[in-house]
Every structure is written in C-alpha cells, then in structure tokens.
Amino acid sequence: MKVLVVGANGQVGQHVVDHLHDAPGVSVRAMVRKEDQQKALLQRGIDAVCVDLEDDIPSIKRVYQDIDAVIFAAGSGPNTGADKTMTIDLDGAVKTIEAAKQAGVKRYVMVSSFDTTRDAIQSAPEGFKPYVVAKHFADDWLRRSGLDYTIVHPGRLTNDQGTGEVHIKETVDAGEVPREDIATILVETVQNDHLIGREFQVIGGKTPIKEALKSV
C-alpha cells in the first residue's frame, strides 16, 4: 500500500510520514507546499511532492499516481484568517477528495476537528467558528463522496510524547491527546478496512491504540 499524506509538514503530518516510512509493507508519498520542505524529505529518502492546496484539482490529481490511500492532515493553522481556513481546510480538502475520485483512489482518511456538528458551529467561539464550519462541510463532502472514508475527530492536540493509549468512541467527553498518538491512529486506520465508513472521537486514555480501534 502506498499512502499519500496531505499536509506532510504539519505537526501531525510529520509524525504520520515518519510512522509510514518505518512501517513494514507500507510506503509513503509526502505532499508539502514548499520546495525546501520537499528537498528535506527527499534527502531522507522519502518520496515527496510539492503541491499547494490552493492549486486546481488537476494539479493535485497528478501526485495520485500509484497511490492506494490518502491521509488528509493539512490545515491552515491558528495564525491565519478565515479566508485561509476556507481555502485550505474546506476547499483544499474538497479538492483532494475530488482528485481521489478522479484518480480512482478509494481509501481516504480525514483528520477533522473534535466536534463538527451543527450544534458545535452554533456554540463555537467567534474566532474558532470558521474552522468548525470548514470542517463541518469538508466532513460532509467526504461522507457523500462514495470513497472508503474514515473521519478521525481528535481532542485538543498536544505536543506531549505519545503514550500509545487512548479513549475512542463515536462520542467522548472533551479532552487532550498527543499528536503522536493521532498519527499512530491514522496509520493504523488507513490499513484497517473495518473502519471504512466510520468516524470517531479520540482523547487520551488507557486502552492500547490497536485494541481501542477494534472497539469502534
């Protein structure tokens, strides 16, 4: 299996690329936005391509050659405005979904926000609301895409070292989870057909990741 990681230079994406690069029977193609990021990955022996999510669908689709699955871990980041949130977190996600459909790539795993329901939009703080809106509609586009999707809803992400233990259910109480553990979940999920058509929330917990995913 060859997995395209969209947002490979992000804080979660970097962990995903490292895990996939080391995993047996799996290979990775890292999609980044800047040439210096691509160069650094290539120097490590990692297949890397330079594409901007604000490019058109044909430009994105060209990097899907020989790809079996997509992990979308991109984001505009907390220091950008609502305009970038819409063009990256919403439209960028939609374009990668459409590129996957056109390229015949069926498996697609999305990193979303913890809660993207309509109620979450209404209750979100003003500065956070555009992000929840973007994720709400990106998630919905994926659900309707016909792809073999999984949507992962992580709690508040931290840079703590991963513990390998989490709490996963369709809905859980809000909490924190290390980015490294989310990356591990993404790598396990993309290889697990049992999780096709599923979505779940994740926070730190006491259940080993593989066992927790079996219970979803």
C-alpha positions as semicolon CSV with decimal commas, in nm:
position;residue;x (nm);y (nm);z (nm)
1;M;0,000;0,000;0,000
2;K;0,125;0,347;-0,089
3;V;-0,025;0,633;0,113
4;L;-0,033;0,998;0,013
5;V;-0,006;1,224;0,319
6;V;-0,156;1,567;0,252
7;G;-0,014;1,823;0,492
8;A;0,301;1,619;0,547
9;N;0,490;1,911;0,700
10;G;0,224;1,979;0,962
11;Q;0,263;1,882;1,324
12;V;0,050;1,568;1,285
13;G;0,160;1,504;0,928
14;Q;0,526;1,484;1,019
15;H;0,454;1,207;1,267
16;V;0,239;1,025;1,009
17;V;0,517;1,037;0,749
18;D;0,771;0,906;0,999
19;H;0,544;0,618;1,104
20;L;0,461;0,520;0,746
21;H;0,824;0,546;0,640
22;D;0,916;0,293;0,910
23;A;0,612;0,065;0,875
24;P;0,656;-0,273;0,701
25;G;0,453;-0,332;0,387
26;V;0,359;0,035;0,351
27;S;0,519;0,323;0,164
28;V;0,453;0,695;0,177
29;R;0,439;0,994;-0,053
30;A;0,458;1,322;0,135
31;M;0,271;1,620;-0,012
32;V;0,409;1,956;0,100
33;R;0,366;2,318;-0,005
34;K;0,726;2,444;-0,019
35;E;1,024;2,325;-0,220
36;D;1,259;2,339;0,080
37;Q;1,024;2,103;0,267
38;Q;1,025;1,868;-0,030
39;K;1,404;1,879;-0,054
40;A;1,446;1,794;0,316
41;L;1,219;1,489;0,280
42;L;1,389;1,370;-0,038
43;Q;1,725;1,388;0,140
44;R;1,584;1,145;0,397
45;G;1,487;0,903;0,122
46;I;1,116;0,987;0,143
47;D;0,909;1,026;-0,172
48;A;0,790;1,388;-0,161
49;V;0,596;1,615;-0,395
50;C;0,539;1,990;-0,387
51;V;0,177;2,095;-0,441
52;D;-0,022;2,386;-0,296
53;L;-0,375;2,308;-0,181
54;E;-0,482;2,634;-0,339
55;D;-0,389;2,489;-0,680
56;D;-0,658;2,338;-0,902
57;I;-0,779;1,978;-0,897
58;P;-0,571;1,862;-1,199
59;S;-0,254;1,992;-1,029
60;I;-0,339;1,797;-0,715
61;K;-0,451;1,486;-0,903
62;R;-0,112;1,447;-1,075
63;V;0,051;1,334;-0,748
64;Y;-0,200;1,050;-0,702
65;Q;-0,024;0,819;-0,948
66;D;0,034;0,474;-0,790
67;I;-0,140;0,587;-0,469
68;D;-0,370;0,346;-0,282
69;A;-0,491;0,570;0,000
70;V;-0,493;0,932;0,120
71;I;-0,449;1,074;0,469
72;F;-0,558;1,438;0,489
73;A;-0,375;1,605;0,778
74;A;-0,346;1,956;0,635
75;G;-0,464;2,277;0,795
76;S;-0,424;2,649;0,752
77;G;-0,301;2,686;1,110
78;P;-0,416;2,902;1,401
79;N;-0,245;3,220;1,283
80;T;-0,430;3,263;0,955
81;G;-0,761;3,432;0,888
82;A;-1,100;3,293;0,796
83;D;-1,014;3,325;0,427
84;K;-0,730;3,072;0,450
85;T;-0,942;2,846;0,669
86;M;-1,196;2,827;0,389
87;T;-0,944;2,781;0,107
88;I;-0,732;2,517;0,288
89;D;-0,943;2,339;0,550
90;L;-1,258;2,334;0,336
91;D;-1,183;2,384;-0,034
92;G;-0,839;2,221;-0,013
93;A;-0,996;1,913;0,144
94;V;-1,272;1,904;-0,117
95;K;-1,019;1,924;-0,400
96;T;-0,816;1,633;-0,261
97;I;-1,138;1,430;-0,230
98;E;-1,234;1,508;-0,588
99;A;-0,879;1,432;-0,707
100;A;-0,900;1,094;-0,533
101;K;-1,229;1,016;-0,708
102;Q;-1,090;1,113;-1,047
103;A;-0,771;0,912;-0,989
104;G;-0,960;0,602;-0,871
105;V;-0,814;0,615;-0,520
106;K;-1,087;0,481;-0,290
107;R;-0,941;0,489;0,063
108;Y;-0,942;0,830;0,232
109;V;-0,879;0,916;0,598
110;M;-0,960;1,267;0,721
111;V;-0,828;1,442;1,032
112;S;-1,116;1,662;1,141
113;S;-1,198;1,874;1,444
114;F;-1,324;1,723;1,769
115;D;-1,687;1,818;1,710
116;T;-1,814;1,933;1,369
117;T;-2,186;1,902;1,429
118;R;-2,428;2,187;1,362
119;D;-2,455;2,239;1,739
120;A;-2,076;2,276;1,758
121;I;-2,087;2,552;1,495
122;Q;-2,353;2,742;1,687
123;S;-2,167;2,718;2,018
124;A;-1,812;2,781;1,889
125;P;-1,628;3,097;1,999
126;E;-1,631;3,362;1,728
127;G;-1,265;3,319;1,635
128;F;-1,297;2,940;1,612
129;K;-1,630;2,929;1,428
130;P;-1,489;2,949;1,070
131;Y;-1,271;2,645;1,138
132;V;-1,564;2,440;1,268
133;V;-1,774;2,549;0,969
134;A;-1,495;2,446;0,729
135;K;-1,454;2,107;0,893
136;H;-1,831;2,052;0,910
137;F;-1,871;2,089;0,535
138;A;-1,545;1,910;0,445
139;D;-1,658;1,612;0,653
140;D;-1,999;1,617;0,489
141;W;-1,844;1,631;0,141
142;L;-1,635;1,326;0,225
143;R;-1,933;1,132;0,361
144;R;-2,118;1,193;0,033
145;S;-1,816;1,124;-0,190
146;G;-1,856;0,750;-0,236
147;L;-1,499;0,698;-0,114
148;D;-1,400;0,442;0,151
149;Y;-1,365;0,707;0,416
150;T;-1,285;0,731;0,785
151;I;-1,307;1,057;0,979
152;V;-1,096;1,098;1,294
153;H;-1,205;1,365;1,543
154;P;-0,917;1,430;1,786
155;G;-0,947;1,615;2,113
156;R;-0,726;1,914;2,190
157;L;-0,390;1,828;2,035
158;T;-0,071;1,850;2,240
159;N;0,297;1,802;2,165
160;D;0,340;1,558;2,453
161;Q;0,509;1,230;2,375
162;G;0,260;0,971;2,262
163;T;0,158;0,709;2,517
164;G;0,012;0,457;2,271
165;E;-0,304;0,452;2,481
166;V;-0,628;0,638;2,404
167;H;-1,001;0,653;2,458
168;I;-1,203;0,614;2,136
169;K;-1,579;0,619;2,089
170;E;-1,825;0,779;1,848
171;T;-1,864;1,049;2,113
172;V;-1,646;1,108;2,420
173;D;-1,606;1,388;2,671
174;A;-1,367;1,660;2,560
175;G;-1,002;1,610;2,649
176;E;-0,645;1,620;2,523
177;V;-0,449;1,379;2,306
178;P;-0,086;1,387;2,183
179;R;-0,036;1,449;1,813
180;E;0,194;1,149;1,801
181;D;-0,089;0,920;1,913
182;I;-0,323;1,066;1,650
183;A;-0,057;0,992;1,387
184;T;-0,040;0,631;1,505
185;I;-0,419;0,607;1,484
186;L;-0,415;0,743;1,128
187;V;-0,154;0,489;1,017
188;E;-0,349;0,203;1,176
189;T;-0,680;0,331;1,038
190;V;-0,571;0,364;0,677
191;Q;-0,477;-0,006;0,678
192;N;-0,795;-0,124;0,852
193;D;-1,099;-0,199;0,633
194;H;-1,310;-0,246;0,947
195;L;-1,304;0,132;0,991
196;I;-1,436;0,220;0,645
197;G;-1,744;0,438;0,674
198;R;-1,679;0,514;1,040
199;E;-1,593;0,825;1,237
200;F;-1,495;0,862;1,599
201;Q;-1,362;1,100;1,862
202;V;-1,027;1,040;2,033
203;I;-0,875;1,162;2,359
204;G;-0,600;1,030;2,582
205;G;-0,691;0,715;2,770
206;K;-0,575;0,379;2,898
207;T;-0,656;0,146;2,607
208;P;-0,381;0,048;2,360
209;I;-0,450;0,205;2,019
210;K;-0,498;-0,119;1,823
211;E;-0,738;-0,252;2,085
212;A;-0,927;0,078;2,101
213;L;-0,975;0,082;1,724
214;K;-1,119;-0,270;1,729
215;S;-1,399;-0,147;1,954
216;V;-1,516;0,126;1,716
